[in-house]
Amino acid sequence: MTEQPPVLVDVTRYEVSVLPHDDINRSCFTINVESRGEGRWAICRYRQCLDVDGNWDWEPSPSNRDDDWLATHRHDLDTALDLAREAALYIVVNGHTALDAYRRTHSPA
């Protein structure tokens, strides 16, 4: 009998949002924390990445990411999740923050 290799399961992305999964607006107000290998994580929204100062920058192609850019836009997992949680409330779509969207649809009447 041939030995079977172990099946590997890896977490490569976390979704961070103030809106619940069943909210129709969740996809617009979600930040992804994505693995970039070697224990480094990127905080992404569309083609932008969050830096350590809370600024969103367009993510350059891999060949155009210098060491300085990577140092400010790649994080350990705990830092990336903390930064994403902080930013999640203040994503703006059509002039409304995620917090506005939450209050509009999930606050008690």
Beta strands, then each sheet from edge to edge (+ up, - down):
strand 1: 13-16
strand 2: 31-35
strand 3: 41-45
strand 4: 48-50
strand 5: 56-58
strand 6: 92-93
strand 7: 96-97
sheet 1: 1+ 2- 3+ 4- 5+
sheet 2: 6+ 7-
end
